[in-house]
Amino acid sequence: MNMEAPSAATTFFGMREDDQNEIKQQQSSISTSSAAPPIAPQKKKRNLPGTPNPDAEVIALSPKTLMATNRFICEVCNKGFQREQNLQLHRRGHNLPWKLKQKTTKEVKRKVYLCPEPTCVHHDASRALGDLTGIKKHYSRKHGEKKYKCEKCSKKYAVQSDWKAHSKTCGTREYRCDCGTLFSRRDSFITHRAFCDALAQESAMHPSSLSTIGSHLFGSNHMNLGLSSQISQLHDQNHPSGNMLRLGSAGGVKYEHLIPPSHPSSFSQPMPSPAFLIPDSNQGYHQEQIHQQGLLSSKPFHGLMQLPDLQTSSSNTPPSAAASLFNLGFFSASNNGNGITNSENTAANSNSTNHSGFLIPDQFSMGDQVGTGLSSLYNTSMEQESPAPPHMSATALLQKAAQMGSTTSNTSASLLKGLGNTSTAGSKPNFGRSYSGSCGGESLRPELENENHLQGLMNSFANGDSSIFGRGTEQNNSFGGYSGSQNSTKFGNREEGKLQQNFSLSIGGTDRMTLDFLGVGGGIVRNMGGGFSQREQQQDGMSSLEPKINSAQARHVFADPKLQ
Amino acid sequence: MFQDDGSSSVTSSAIQVFPMASLSPGFGSPYPWLKELKSEERGLYLIHLLLTCANHVATGSLENANLALDQISHLASPEGDTMQRIASYFTEALADRILKTWPGIYKALHSTRISLASEEILVRKMFFEFFPFLKVAFVITNQAIVEAMEGEKMVHIVDLNAAEPTQWRALLQDLSARPEGPPHLRITGVHQQKEVLDHMAHILIEEAEKLDIPFQFNPVVSKLENLVIEKLRVKTGEALAISSVLQLHSILASDGELQKKSPLTPKILNGVHLQRVLQMNQSTLGELLEKDGVNGYSTSNDSASSSPLSSVVSAKMDGFLNALWGLSPKVMVVAEQDSNHNGLTLMERLSESLYFYAALFDCLESALSRTSLERLKVEKMLFGEEIKNIIACEGAERKERHEKLEQWFRRLDLAGFGNVPLSYYSMLQARRLLQGYSCDGYNVKEENGCVVICWQDRALFSVSAWKCKR
């Protein structure tokens, strides 16, 4: 079994366990793993031919020397040789003094060769070619005369070996287009077909339409062939089935045949670790959008408001659509630094014109402020880079989704395992979990101060929360203070201290907590439960919020044992 | 821009349409950005979409479900990564469920379907091959039987799913090696297909002859739910062992439906069906009619629907277990999927099964290449069908009513069976077998004397041994 994916999986499984050790371990493993993979999984380009070793000896030969077939001439019989070694061996036959070069043990300095053609890219020393034969062939092919002609298809070649290679296959593989042209190479045939078909379509009167029918028939013949081969495949498959049925017939020992044959081949298959985070403005744009929708639509906030009591989530009613809606919002919001980063990029670039497109000012009065505030808020969380994690197993994804809150389950404990635990455990480990959960394997970096990172997250939450409060005011006077300030002040203009406060606020508000981070899943659950009056919950949220308002620092809030 | 979306008129709340509507129009189909999602993001998004879609299906907002399904179709693929594969089968199941609200269309679409019994058998073979679950279950079952049958001269084994002769070949060898000598052995195999039983009989008789064990094979061609207990021909004086591997849950079907029907049910017969068509939580009209017509359960609906315990109590299951109990087996070994796929609501079943099958798909991912045709077959023809059954079917049709071990524990206990803790040696053999599997994702856990086979730490299958309480 390959080692990467399972290890990633186990780190996620690790989260299920209650003890802190596990969490630490998991965190550390995430951070180590996240430090490792390269950030730029750019599409790998083929190496340009001729980008030589910089300290190689650059040799420029004249066209004449390059084209000379037999540079080494025997002084006796005038016979030419391509290589000096061969000439020396030849001299031996004339009883002339000869000397074979010995292989030198010391490293020979690498030589690279320039193309004598001044217009050629390989004329530049930086693109010199690595071997003499190569440069010779290059020069002939690209700048020389095509002396060798194929008798069958009249194709001309400059290098004899190319011509030989062609002659061997010429005619053996033929591609005949309906228009009558013959091709020896499949790629040229296909290129031609593209044109030919286009032409044929243009002139429907074209006589070749008949022959296309023919080719269709031909094609269907092929299909038949395909079918029969499928049938034979089926037979083949039945065959092994017989084997399977007989499985164990050889067994002499008790359980021997129950013990599986190990599949060495099947386990050796490497798990592709796909390029994960290529910041892509387009993608960011959309994420941004979702994000905003999530934040700005009014319904989802009900969902958020309902989040606080995880404990009451046992009711069985199916989830309302609002829950899933909210989900989406949060999904993208907590979709880790990546999404945020991307969106911020675009936001910054497009100067918030994007936002306005997606806001519904009529429906939601705060829209504007939040929208413009977003980019400035996110600025703080901008610095983080997101290294690519390895491929995640479906199980790990589900767990992550549950932690992010995009998974819903009302009764199943397993779904909420992570969340369930958090509601009973102390707030610190909770935090650790939620932290690593929502930041995931993506953005955790060892060198990043927790706090720093946190802040990024917090900000986004603060943002979300504040809008909740804002919303709250519209309905409920008890929100008074904050929401007032919320509505009147733009996020962007807010100075750091206020931001902090705002942030701690939102944390305090969520209280049972964790809630905001992990709790989203719980929130959805609650939404499913759906039985509560929202007003009550908001009140509830408020009252639990009160005592914590004073703590200006997020850390304090987290450390506060009362929070449990 | 989404305000103007026409689909919002379908639901009462424009917000409900929100996630879909916001994505569907305006960006030019088919959502070009979706294609740019990377594996993990795509996976997460798929999960989200699946749940959103299921929500819509559950609440009957088909327009929205349709939008979600459309989106998923751009991301999911039966040949992609694990989550893409899973999503494919879950969406298929959800779509199937929607389709079932129009029984006519549904039946028409499935009218020419060919079900190849041989293919199904083949796929089950692959399941046996690719996963250690059945092997572990067999090893433990056999060990429990050997231990329970110590010193017995006449042994009768009833296999409620006689599909795999390997298990009994192994047992024959075990028994032949007994210090007190092999017993007279009779194996009764229950299976739907005669060919399978014939094949099994052939192999086992041959093996018994080779080992010189007095042996008799008694084939019972029957579906488990229609099994006539007398056909098992259990005689007095013989020691009985019963083996049920992934079978018992199917007995929960049909009458498990009782709780699902609302008090409205009887009215349906009076033709109140148009609203019902959209009530996806309920079974479809066709099913209801069918069932109500066949077994006169409809009268008892109301009493059953209120009780929360009713999921444990199931008349048919009670009857079946009672019948088995009446045979007073010395040991009964039960292997079951250890996950609750018998929830009342679609959402419960969906989220639970999502986890369960995600783990199974992960197992396959670790063992087979993505291009493997065999893998595709197991996923499609075994797991895909199970998922479809769990998600799309209701009532008697819904056979895959997997439940957790504690549920079985309670149920079997109520039926008069006492748990027989599995021996240390059973555990040892199970562990050794998994070690030989050269894949460290699998492990076994002991739970109250039962064995739970896990992938990573996700419990997937449980094996437990029982005997009649006196």
Interface residues (C-beta under 8 A of the other chain):
Chain A: M1 N2 A5 P6 A9 T10 F13 R16 Q237 N238 S241 M244 L245 R246 L247 G248 S249 G251 V253 K254 Y255 H257 L258 I259 P260 S262 H263 P264 S266 F267 Q269 M271 P274 A275 F276 L277 I278 D280 N282 Q283 Y285 H286 Q289 I290 Q293 S297 S298 K299 P300 N316 P318 P319 S320 A321 A322 A323 S324 L325 N327 L328 F331 N335 N338 G357 F358 I360 A388 P389 H391 M392 S393 A394 T395 L397 L398 K400 A401 M404 S406 T407 T408 S409 N410 T411 S412 S414 L415 E442 M528
Chain B: M1 F2 Q3 T11 S13 I15 Q16 F18 P19 S22 L23 F27 P32 W33 E36 L37 K38 S39 E40 E41 G43 L44 Y45 I47 H48 L51 T52 N55 H56 A58 T59 S61 N64 D81 T82 M83 I86 S118 I121 L122 K125 F128 E129 P132 K135 F138 V139 P165 T166 Q167 R169 A170 Q173 D174 A177 H199 I203 N281 N340 G343 L344 T345 L346 M347 E348 S351 E352 L354 Y355 A358 A359 F361 D362 E365 S366 A367 L368 S369 S372 Q429 L433 G436 Y437 S438 C439 D440 G441 W455 Q456 D457 R458
